[in-house]
Amino acid sequence: MSEEISSQTDDQDFEEISSDEVDRVVEILDGLIESVDSDNIRHYLEEASSNIYYLVYEDSDLEEDAEPAAEIDDAMQDAA
């Protein structure tokens, strides 16, 4: 049984996805997320956006992107 699954996985062709396409789709989804009123729909769109992002980027890439935003949030809280 496991040999059958393994041979099916070996036979599959993997599609190469460009980071440009991922960036474009994530940007479109982010715009859509901002325009949605439903929390449930927003959640699903955010999950889709995250899944698409991780097709080409690693967790460390997201952490690097989030650091400046976290610093801005901290500065805003200190100012308040």
One Martini backbone bead per residue (centre of mass of N, CA, C, O) as a GRO file, in nm:
protein
   80
    1MET     BB    1   0.059   0.061  -0.024
    2SER     BB    2   0.300   0.263   0.017
    3GLU     BB    3   0.417   0.215  -0.268
    4GLU     BB    4   0.178   0.336  -0.422
    5ILE     BB    5   0.198   0.621  -0.304
    6SER     BB    6   0.495   0.673  -0.378
    7SER     BB    7   0.462   0.643  -0.690
    8GLN     BB    8   0.257   0.874  -0.720
    9THR     BB    9   0.444   1.101  -0.618
   10ASP     BB   10   0.679   1.058  -0.827
   11ASP     BB   11   0.482   1.114  -1.087
   12GLN     BB   12   0.449   1.394  -1.012
   13ASP     BB   13   0.404   1.715  -1.118
   14PHE     BB   14   0.556   2.028  -1.061
   15GLU     BB   15   0.473   2.348  -1.020
   16GLU     BB   16   0.593   2.654  -1.115
   17ILE     BB   17   0.607   2.943  -0.904
   18SER     BB   18   0.597   3.271  -0.904
   19SER     BB   19   0.651   3.550  -0.712
   20ASP     BB   20   0.489   3.749  -0.882
   21GLU     BB   21   0.220   3.597  -0.872
   22VAL     BB   22   0.192   3.585  -0.569
   23ASP     BB   23   0.200   3.888  -0.515
   24ARG     BB   24  -0.049   3.957  -0.686
   25VAL     BB   25  -0.259   3.778  -0.540
   26VAL     BB   26  -0.216   3.886  -0.252
   27GLU     BB   27  -0.292   4.178  -0.319
   28ILE     BB   28  -0.580   4.119  -0.409
   29LEU     BB   29  -0.674   3.982  -0.147
   30ASP     BB   30  -0.619   4.222   0.040
   31GLY     BB   31  -0.826   4.406  -0.096
   32LEU     BB   32  -1.068   4.220  -0.043
   33ILE     BB   33  -1.048   4.205   0.265
   34GLU     BB   34  -1.105   4.516   0.309
   35SER     BB   35  -1.409   4.487   0.163
   36VAL     BB   36  -1.503   4.296   0.388
   37ASP     BB   37  -1.749   4.231   0.644
   38SER     BB   38  -1.708   3.939   0.690
   39ASP     BB   39  -1.539   3.740   0.908
   40ASN     BB   40  -1.552   3.467   0.764
   41ILE     BB   41  -1.448   3.556   0.488
   42ARG     BB   42  -1.189   3.688   0.584
   43HIS     BB   43  -1.062   3.433   0.698
   44TYR     BB   44  -1.049   3.274   0.429
   45LEU     BB   45  -0.880   3.485   0.274
   46GLU     BB   46  -0.636   3.485   0.468
   47GLU     BB   47  -0.573   3.186   0.434
   48ALA     BB   48  -0.528   3.192   0.130
   49SER     BB   49  -0.304   3.402   0.129
   50SER     BB   50  -0.109   3.239   0.305
   51ASN     BB   51  -0.090   2.984   0.129
   52ILE     BB   52   0.018   3.129  -0.121
   53TYR     BB   53   0.269   3.254   0.001
   54TYR     BB   54   0.396   2.960   0.088
   55LEU     BB   55   0.471   2.857  -0.200
   56VAL     BB   56   0.754   3.064  -0.198
   57TYR     BB   57   0.769   3.124   0.107
   58GLU     BB   58   0.899   3.163   0.415
   59ASP     BB   59   0.872   3.223   0.746
   60SER     BB   60   1.114   3.426   0.760
   61ASP     BB   61   0.995   3.632   0.560
   62LEU     BB   62   0.755   3.719   0.738
   63GLU     BB   63   0.916   3.811   0.986
   64GLU     BB   64   1.070   4.039   0.841
   65ASP     BB   65   0.809   4.196   0.757
   66ALA     BB   66   0.690   4.228   1.061
   67GLU     BB   67   0.896   4.395   1.223
   68PRO     BB   68   0.835   4.689   1.132
   69ALA     BB   69   0.538   4.680   1.221
   70ALA     BB   70   0.593   4.631   1.522
   71GLU     BB   71   0.751   4.893   1.569
   72ILE     BB   72   0.520   5.083   1.495
   73ASP     BB   73   0.318   4.984   1.707
   74ASP     BB   74   0.494   5.054   1.952
   75ALA     BB   75   0.519   5.358   1.893
   76MET     BB   76   0.213   5.417   1.904
   77GLN     BB   77   0.169   5.321   2.197
   78ASP     BB   78   0.373   5.518   2.329
   79ALA     BB   79   0.221   5.782   2.228
   80ALA     BB   80  -0.061   5.713   2.385
   0.00000   0.00000   0.00000
